[in-house]
């Protein structure tokens, strides 16, 4: 029984090999001699690499235990790392809140939990008789199994502060019976309607002049006010296999080619191929022209059936192809059934090291002559990012790198951060190229966006005028027929409530309110907003059953109270996270993050 409790809690008492963590972390022996910043700072609490590494060891161990048949690939490692950091952040921030709210756990609190176990305890088979929780069995276990009692006490002392904190936050919400009544009416006051939608998108051939765009920009200039911003000029240095790497792969495929026969192809594919098809003996299934890369496609369709190709090079590496069968599709197209062995031409460690030297050579030269000149002299192209702000998490062209954002706002134009190792093994060499304080976006920069806005406004004005003419031209009884004949959209809206978003129309509260004010077979007046104009015909009405409300109001009160409490708790949590001061330097130690 106690072992089951331990399994449920996922307590992990072993860790994976230290080399696994180190392989993800700081690269190269140079890191030993270079002072490294703290890994993170959360609410004034600094987290060192060593502290975090220990947490990751436990997390990887837990993942390996729960997923014994899964490989911990790069994607899994990144996810585990992010989940671990989130858990760490939550623990620190919630501990701060527990202190702020002066949450204490007393011995009486622990005893209360012992006397009133939760469902996690009640559902343990050892504590049930005929499928029902048996309190006597539970109390006997507490009295006779010290390990179980100690486990529960430790678990309660750990979890109760959080439970009391959450209860404290939830207690800030008080739902009255009037609130329940309003909510019930809001949810049960319904109507079905057919809505004539005068959609601005139906208006064609509307163009905004440059003069109109300039006027709009001048009148709305405050909308284009921006915080201080920076830009980088940068060079991406891509990691690619060298000629030596390609030749190494060629030598390997040549050795396989000497051994391969029709009889052992699948066996050698399983042993040597570096493609996902290796597990299936290299089987690629049936495919037609154009499904494979050009070199592969040309070779496989000119080969004879039951033949094996010489090594063939493509962008993915070196292939040996075994063409097994051919057929015609119903449309008369050729298809082949083939297998292959792939040896990838991947960059060696020597190639990676050389790329590092190239990156630092470009960095050194850029510091002397500027990144534009340095890039040109070394046959690279320097590009410039778009503006980014101090709270940015992503830089256009470069990607997610909070450290580069921070560097840009702490240094002058022309300064350069150290070359940044990318997740794909390449490098970014960057130089601050632009610095500006509070400013307005340039007209040309926002012109396209303004054009869409102005043209939409003009279309809305046109369609609203047409809607006015339509409403004046016909009696309401003819609205639906005439609208359909004129090509206006007619939307069937079911169970409309005051806050329901209608298909295509979206949420127009004035429209919903007008619909709910009518009885069946009545029309609303013409309703307009920035997205068009509307007339609705009510086909059915459902009024709130207040007698039913009286019968159910107590349970409805409990349900709404719980819903509002959880909603408030979630808002409180999001607010806590948003306001938290967090510095995340994991990218320095884990380049793949």
LORO-173390 format. One record per residue (C-alpha): residue in one letter; x, y, z. Coordinates in steps of 0.25 Angstrom, whole numbers, always signed. Layout:
<recs>
REC type     X     Y     Z
REC    A     X     Y     Z
...
</recs>
This chain:
<recs>
REC type     X     Y     Z
REC    X    +0    +0    +0
REC    X   +11   +10    +4
REC    X   +18    +6    -9
REC    X    +6   +10   -17
REC    X    +6   +24   -10
REC    X   +20   +26   -13
REC    X   +17   +22   -28
REC    X    +6   +32   -28
REC    X   +14   +43   -23
REC    X   +25   +40   -33
REC    X   +36   +42   -23
REC    X   +49   +40   -30
REC    X   +61   +35   -22
REC    X   +71   +33   -34
REC    X   +78   +42   -44
REC    X   +83   +40   -58
REC    X   +98   +40   -61
REC    X  +104   +54   -59
REC    X  +110   +54   -73
REC    X   +96   +54   -79
REC    X   +94   +68   -72
REC    X  +107   +73   -75
REC    X  +106   +70   -90
REC    X   +94   +79   -91
REC    X  +101   +90   -83
REC    X  +113  +100   -85
REC    X  +121   +95   -97
REC    X  +136   +94   -97
REC    X  +147   +94   -87
REC    X  +148  +110   -88
REC    X  +135  +111   -80
REC    X  +143  +106   -67
REC    X  +151  +118   -67
REC    X  +141  +128   -71
REC    X  +132  +134   -60
REC    X  +118  +131   -63
REC    X  +106  +139   -58
REC    X   +95  +133   -50
REC    X   +85  +124   -57
REC    X   +73  +131   -53
REC    X   +68  +142   -43
REC    X   +54  +140   -38
REC    X   +48  +150   -29
REC    X   +62  +154   -24
REC    X   +66  +140   -22
REC    X   +78  +136   -30
REC    X   +78  +121   -36
REC    X   +92  +116   -39
REC    X   +95  +106   -51
REC    X   +98   +95   -40
REC    X   +85   +97   -33
REC    X   +77   +96   -46
REC    X   +85   +85   -51
REC    X   +81   +76   -39
REC    X   +67   +79   -42
REC    X   +68   +75   -56
REC    X   +75   +62   -52
REC    X   +63   +59   -44
REC    X   +54   +63   -55
REC    X   +61   +55   -66
REC    X   +61   +43   -56
REC    X   +46   +44   -54
REC    X   +43   +45   -69
REC    X   +52   +33   -72
REC    X   +45   +25   -61
REC    X   +31   +29   -66
REC    X   +35   +27   -81
REC    X   +44   +15   -81
REC    X   +42   +12   -96
REC    X   +44   +27  -100
REC    X   +57   +33  -105
REC    X   +60   +47   -98
REC    X   +62   +54  -111
REC    X   +65   +69  -113
REC    X   +50   +73  -113
REC    X   +48   +65  -100
REC    X   +60   +71   -93
REC    X   +55   +85   -97
REC    X   +41   +82   -91
REC    X   +46   +76   -78
REC    X   +55   +88   -77
REC    X   +44   +98   -79
REC    X   +35   +90   -70
REC    X   +45   +90   -59
REC    X   +48  +105   -60
REC    X   +33  +107   -59
REC    X   +32   +98   -46
REC    X   +44  +106   -40
REC    X   +38  +119   -43
REC    X   +24  +115   -37
REC    X   +31  +110   -25
REC    X   +39  +122   -22
REC    X   +27  +132   -25
REC    X   +17  +124   -18
REC    X   +26  +123    -6
REC    X   +27  +138    -6
REC    X   +12  +139    -6
REC    X   +11  +129    +6
REC    X   +20  +139   +14
REC    X   +12  +151    +9
REC    X    -1  +145   +14
REC    X    +5  +140   +26
REC    X    +1  +126   +24
REC    X    +4  +116   +35
REC    X    +2  +101   +36
REC    X    -1   +97   +51
REC    X    -1   +83   +57
REC    X   -16   +84   +58
REC    X   -17   +86   +43
REC    X    -9   +73   +41
REC    X   -18   +66   +50
REC    X   -30   +71   +43
REC    X   -25   +66   +30
REC    X   -22   +52   +36
REC    X   -36   +52   +41
REC    X   -42   +56   +27
REC    X   -34   +49   +17
REC    X   -36   +54    +2
REC    X   -40   +46   -10
REC    X   -26   +42   -13
REC    X   -26   +34    +0
REC    X   -40   +29    -1
REC    X   -38   +23   -14
REC    X   -26   +14   -10
REC    X   -32    -1   -11
REC    X   -25    -4    +3
REC    X   -35    +5    +9
REC    X   -48    +0    +3
REC    X   -58   -10    +6
REC    X   -67   -14    -6
REC    X   -62    -2   -14
REC    X   -65    +8    -3
REC    X   -56   +15    +6
REC    X   -54    +8   +20
REC    X   -50   +18   +30
REC    X   -46    +7   +40
REC    X   -36    +1   +30
REC    X   -30   +15   +28
REC    X   -29   +18   +43
REC    X   -22    +4   +46
REC    X   -12    +7   +35
REC    X    -9   +21   +42
REC    X    -7   +14   +56
REC    X    +1    +2   +51
REC    X    +9    +7   +39
REC    X   +19   +18   +44
REC    X   +25   +19   +30
REC    X   +11   +22   +24
REC    X    +7   +32   +35
REC    X   +21   +39   +34
REC    X   +19   +40   +19
REC    X    +5   +46   +20
REC    X   +10   +56   +30
REC    X   +22   +61   +21
REC    X   +12   +61    +9
REC    X    +2   +70   +17
REC    X   +13   +79   +23
REC    X   +18   +82    +8
REC    X    +4   +83    +2
REC    X    -4   +90   +12
REC    X    +2  +104   +11
REC    X    -2  +104    -3
REC    X   -16   +99    +0
REC    X   -18  +110   +10
REC    X   -12  +121    +1
REC    X   -22  +117   -10
REC    X   -33  +117    +0
REC    X   -29  +130    +4
REC    X   -30  +136   -10
REC    X   -43  +129   -13
REC    X   -49  +135    +0
REC    X   -48  +149    -7
REC    X   -60  +145   -16
REC    X   -74  +146   -10
REC    X   -85  +142   -19
REC    X   -99  +147   -15
REC    X  -113  +141   -19
REC    X  -115  +153   -28
REC    X  -102  +149   -35
REC    X  -107  +135   -37
REC    X  -121  +140   -42
REC    X  -114  +150   -52
REC    X  -105  +139   -57
REC    X  -117  +129   -59
REC    X  -125  +139   -67
REC    X  -113  +143   -75
REC    X  -111  +128   -79
REC    X  -125  +124   -81
REC    X  -131  +136   -88
REC    X  -130  +131  -102
REC    X  -135  +133  -116
REC    X  -133  +128  -130
REC    X  -132  +138  -141
REC    X  -128  +140  -156
REC    X  -119  +151  -157
REC    X  -117  +159  -170
REC    X  -102  +163  -170
REC    X   -98  +175  -178
REC    X   -84  +171  -180
REC    X   -73  +182  -184
REC    X   -65  +171  -191
REC    X   -76  +170  -201
REC    X   -72  +184  -206
REC    X   -62  +184  -216
REC    X   -53  +194  -224
REC    X   -50  +203  -212
REC    X   -36  +210  -212
REC    X   -31  +220  -202
REC    X   -22  +231  -207
REC    X    -9  +235  -201
REC    X   -15  +248  -196
REC    X   -25  +240  -188
REC    X   -15  +231  -182
REC    X    -6  +243  -178
REC    X   -19  +250  -172
REC    X   -22  +237  -164
REC    X    -8  +236  -159
REC    X    -7  +251  -155
REC    X   -21  +249  -147
REC    X   -17  +236  -140
REC    X    -2  +239  -138
REC    X    -2  +235  -124
REC    X    -6  +221  -128
REC    X    +7  +220  -134
REC    X   +15  +224  -122
REC    X   +26  +214  -118
REC    X   +35  +212  -106
REC    X   +50  +213  -107
REC    X   +55  +202  -118
REC    X   +68  +196  -123
REC    X   +72  +189  -136
REC    X   +84  +179  -139
REC    X   +91  +177  -151
REC    X   +95  +162  -151
REC    X  +101  +151  -159
REC    X   +96  +137  -159
REC    X  +107  +127  -160
REC    X  +101  +113  -164
REC    X  +107  +100  -159
REC    X  +108   +91  -171
REC    X  +116   +78  -174
REC    X  +130   +81  -180
REC    X  +136   +73  -192
REC    X  +143   +65  -182
REC    X  +130   +61  -175
REC    X  +124   +58  -188
REC    X  +136   +49  -192
REC    X  +135   +42  -178
REC    X  +120   +39  -181
REC    X  +124   +34  -195
REC    X  +135   +25  -189
REC    X  +124   +19  -180
REC    X  +114   +17  -191
REC    X  +124   +11  -200
REC    X  +127    +0  -189
REC    X  +113    -3  -188
REC    X  +111    -3  -203
REC    X  +122   -14  -203
REC    X  +114   -23  -194
REC    X  +100   -21  -199
REC    X   +91   -31  -207
REC    X   +77   -33  -210
REC    X   +77   -43  -199
REC    X   +83   -35  -187
REC    X   +78   -21  -191
REC    X   +67   -20  -180
REC    X   +77   -25  -170
REC    X   +88   -15  -174
REC    X   +78    -4  -174
REC    X   +74    -7  -160
REC    X   +88    -7  -156
REC    X   +94    +5  -163
REC    X   +84   +14  -169
REC    X   +82   +27  -162
REC    X   +68   +30  -167
REC    X   +55   +27  -159
REC    X   +52   +16  -169
REC    X   +63    +8  -163
REC    X   +54    +1  -153
REC    X   +46    -4  -165
REC    X   +58    -9  -173
REC    X   +59    +4  -181
REC    X   +45    +2  -187
REC    X   +40   +15  -193
REC    X   +27    +9  -198
REC    X   +20   +12  -211
REC    X   +22   +26  -217
REC    X   +21   +33  -230
REC    X   +30   +44  -238
REC    X   +33   +56  -230
REC    X   +31   +50  -216
REC    X   +46   +49  -214
REC    X   +58   +59  -216
REC    X   +62   +61  -230
REC    X   +74   +52  -230
REC    X   +67   +41  -223
REC    X   +55   +42  -232
REC    X   +63   +42  -245
REC    X   +71   +29  -241
REC    X   +60   +21  -235
REC    X   +51   +22  -247
REC    X   +62   +19  -257
REC    X   +67    +7  -249
REC    X   +62    -7  -253
REC    X   +53   -15  -243
REC    X   +61   -24  -233
REC    X   +74   -15  -235
REC    X   +82    -8  -225
REC    X   +88    +6  -228
REC    X  +102   +11  -226
REC    X  +104   +21  -215
REC    X   +96   +34  -219
REC    X   +98   +47  -212
REC    X   +86   +57  -209
REC    X   +84   +68  -199
REC    X   +81   +58  -188
REC    X   +94   +50  -190
REC    X   +98   +37  -197
REC    X   +88   +27  -202
REC    X   +88   +13  -206
REC    X   +74   +10  -213
REC    X   +68    -4  -215
REC    X   +56    -3  -225
REC    X   +47   -15  -222
REC    X   +34   -13  -231
REC    X   +27    -4  -240
REC    X   +12    -2  -243
REC    X    +2    +8  -250
REC    X    -8   +16  -243
REC    X   -22   +17  -247
REC    X   -19   +30  -254
REC    X    -8   +23  -261
REC    X    +4   +29  -253
REC    X   +17   +21  -250
REC    X   +19   +17  -236
REC    X   +31    +9  -230
REC    X   +33    +1  -217
REC    X   +47    +4  -212
REC    X   +56    +3  -200
REC    X   +69   +11  -196
REC    X   +80   +12  -187
REC    X   +84   +26  -183
REC    X   +97   +31  -177
REC    X   +96   +45  -174
REC    X  +108   +55  -177
REC    X  +107   +63  -163
REC    X  +117   +73  -158
REC    X  +128   +67  -150
REC    X  +133   +73  -137
REC    X  +145   +78  -145
REC    X  +135   +86  -154
REC    X  +128   +91  -142
REC    X  +141   +96  -136
REC    X  +145  +103  -149
REC    X  +132  +110  -150
REC    X  +134  +115  -136
REC    X  +147  +121  -141
REC    X  +140  +127  -153
REC    X  +130  +134  -144
REC    X  +140  +140  -135
REC    X  +149  +144  -147
REC    X  +136  +152  -152
REC    X  +134  +157  -138
REC    X  +148  +163  -137
REC    X  +148  +169  -151
REC    X  +134  +175  -149
REC    X  +139  +182  -136
REC    X  +150  +189  -144
REC    X  +143  +192  -158
REC    X  +128  +190  -155
REC    X  +119  +178  -158
REC    X  +115  +182  -172
REC    X  +130  +183  -177
REC    X  +134  +171  -169
REC    X  +123  +162  -174
REC    X  +126  +167  -189
REC    X  +141  +164  -188
REC    X  +137  +150  -182
REC    X  +127  +147  -193
REC    X  +115  +148  -183
REC    X  +102  +156  -184
REC    X   +99  +166  -172
REC    X   +84  +168  -170
REC    X   +77  +177  -160
REC    X   +66  +173  -150
REC    X   +53  +181  -149
REC    X   +51  +190  -137
REC    X   +50  +182  -123
REC    X   +47  +187  -109
REC    X   +52  +185   -96
REC    X   +41  +175   -92
REC    X   +43  +167  -105
REC    X   +45  +152  -105
REC    X   +48  +150  -120
REC    X   +56  +158  -129
REC    X   +53  +157  -144
REC    X   +63  +149  -152
REC    X   +70  +145  -140
REC    X   +60  +138  -131
REC    X   +57  +137  -116
REC    X   +69  +142  -108
REC    X   +66  +151   -96
REC    X   +81  +153   -94
REC    X   +82  +160  -107
REC    X   +71  +169  -104
REC    X   +77  +172   -90
REC    X   +90  +175   -97
REC    X   +84  +184  -107
REC    X   +78  +193   -96
REC    X   +90  +193   -88
REC    X  +100  +197   -98
REC    X  +103  +208  -109
REC    X  +101  +207  -124
REC    X  +113  +199  -130
REC    X  +115  +190  -118
REC    X  +115  +175  -120
REC    X  +111  +163  -111
REC    X  +120  +151  -112
REC    X  +116  +142  -124
REC    X  +103  +134  -120
REC    X  +103  +119  -123
REC    X   +89  +115  -129
REC    X   +81  +102  -126
REC    X   +85   +97  -140
REC    X  +100   +99  -138
REC    X  +102  +112  -145
REC    X  +105  +125  -140
REC    X   +99  +139  -140
REC    X  +109  +151  -140
REC    X  +102  +164  -137
REC    X  +105  +178  -135
REC    X   +96  +189  -129
REC    X   +92  +198  -141
REC    X   +80  +206  -136
REC    X   +76  +213  -123
REC    X   +64  +222  -121
REC    X   +56  +227  -110
REC    X   +41  +229  -109
REC    X   +37  +231  -124
REC    X   +26  +230  -134
REC    X   +26  +220  -145
REC    X   +30  +225  -158
REC    X   +18  +228  -168
REC    X   +24  +218  -178
REC    X   +26  +207  -168
REC    X   +11  +207  -165
REC    X    +5  +212  -178
REC    X    +0  +198  -182
REC    X    -7  +196  -169
REC    X   -13  +209  -170
REC    X   -18  +206  -184
REC    X   -25  +194  -179
REC    X   -32  +202  -168
REC    X   -36  +213  -177
REC    X   -41  +205  -188
REC    X   -49  +196  -178
REC    X   -55  +209  -172
REC    X   -59  +214  -186
REC    X   -65  +200  -189
REC    X   -73  +201  -176
REC    X   -78  +215  -179
REC    X   -83  +210  -193
REC    X   -89  +197  -188
REC    X   -96  +205  -176
REC    X  -102  +215  -186
REC    X  -107  +203  -195
REC    X  -113  +197  -182
REC    X  -120  +210  -179
REC    X  -126  +210  -194
REC    X  -130  +195  -193
REC    X  -137  +197  -180
REC    X  -145  +209  -185
REC    X  -148  +203  -199
REC    X  -156  +190  -193
REC    X  -166  +187  -183
REC    X  -160  +178  -172
REC    X  -168  +166  -177
REC    X  -160  +166  -190
REC    X  -146  +168  -183
REC    X  -141  +153  -184
REC    X  -146  +151  -198
REC    X  -140  +164  -203
REC    X  -127  +162  -196
REC    X  -125  +148  -201
REC    X  -128  +153  -215
REC    X  -118  +164  -214
REC    X  -107  +155  -210
REC    X  -106  +159  -195
REC    X  -102  +149  -185
REC    X  -113  +143  -177
REC    X  -107  +136  -164
REC    X  -116  +126  -156
REC    X  -113  +129  -141
REC    X  -117  +118  -131
REC    X  -119  +120  -116
REC    X  -115  +135  -116
REC    X  -111  +140  -102
REC    X  -107  +154   -99
REC    X   -92  +150   -99
REC    X   -92  +140  -110
REC    X   -83  +142  -123
REC    X   -91  +139  -135
REC    X   -85  +132  -147
REC    X   -79  +142  -157
REC    X   -85  +153  -150
REC    X   -77  +151  -137
REC    X   -81  +158  -124
REC    X   -90  +170  -126
REC    X   -96  +173  -112
REC    X  -106  +183  -118
REC    X  -111  +173  -128
REC    X  -112  +162  -117
REC    X  -120  +171  -108
REC    X  -129  +175  -119
REC    X  -132  +161  -123
REC    X  -135  +157  -108
REC    X  -145  +169  -107
REC    X  -154  +163  -117
REC    X  -164  +152  -119
REC    X  -164  +142  -131
REC    X  -167  +147  -144
REC    X  -163  +161  -141
REC    X  -151  +169  -147
REC    X  -141  +178  -141
REC    X  -137  +191  -146
REC    X  -125  +194  -154
REC    X  -113  +192  -145
REC    X   -99  +197  -149
REC    X   -85  +196  -144
REC    X   -71  +197  -149
REC    X   -72  +183  -156
REC    X   -85  +186  -164
REC    X  -100  +186  -162
REC    X  -110  +176  -157
REC    X  -125  +173  -157
REC    X  -130  +161  -150
REC    X  -143  +153  -151
REC    X  -147  +145  -138
REC    X  -151  +131  -141
REC    X  -152  +126  -127
REC    X  -151  +130  -112
REC    X  -148  +123   -99
REC    X  -150  +131   -86
REC    X  -143  +127   -73
REC    X  -151  +117   -65
REC    X  -152  +125   -51
REC    X  -159  +114   -44
REC    X  -148  +104   -48
REC    X  -138  +115   -43
REC    X  -145  +115   -29
REC    X  -143  +100   -29
REC    X  -129  +100   -33
REC    X  -124  +113   -27
REC    X  -116  +107   -16
REC    X  -108   +97   -25
REC    X  -106  +108   -35
REC    X  -101  +117   -24
REC    X   -90  +107   -20
REC    X   -87  +104   -35
REC    X   -85  +119   -38
REC    X   -77  +122   -25
REC    X   -68  +111   -29
REC    X   -67  +115   -43
REC    X   -64  +130   -39
REC    X   -54  +125   -29
REC    X   -46  +117   -39
REC    X   -47  +129   -49
REC    X   -42  +139   -38
REC    X   -31  +129   -34
REC    X   -26  +128   -49
REC    X   -26  +143   -51
REC    X   -18  +144   -38
REC    X    -8  +134   -42
REC    X    -6  +141   -56
REC    X    -5  +154   -49
REC    X    +6  +149   -40
REC    X   +14  +143   -52
REC    X   +12  +155   -60
REC    X   +17  +164   -49
REC    X   +29  +155   -45
REC    X   +43  +160   -48
REC    X   +50  +149   -55
REC    X   +63  +148   -61
REC    X   +65  +135   -69
REC    X   +79  +133   -74
REC    X   +77  +118   -77
REC    X   +81  +121   -92
REC    X   +96  +123   -87
REC    X   +97  +109   -81
REC    X   +87  +102   -90
REC    X   +88  +107  -105
REC    X   +76   +99  -109
REC    X   +66  +107  -100
</recs>
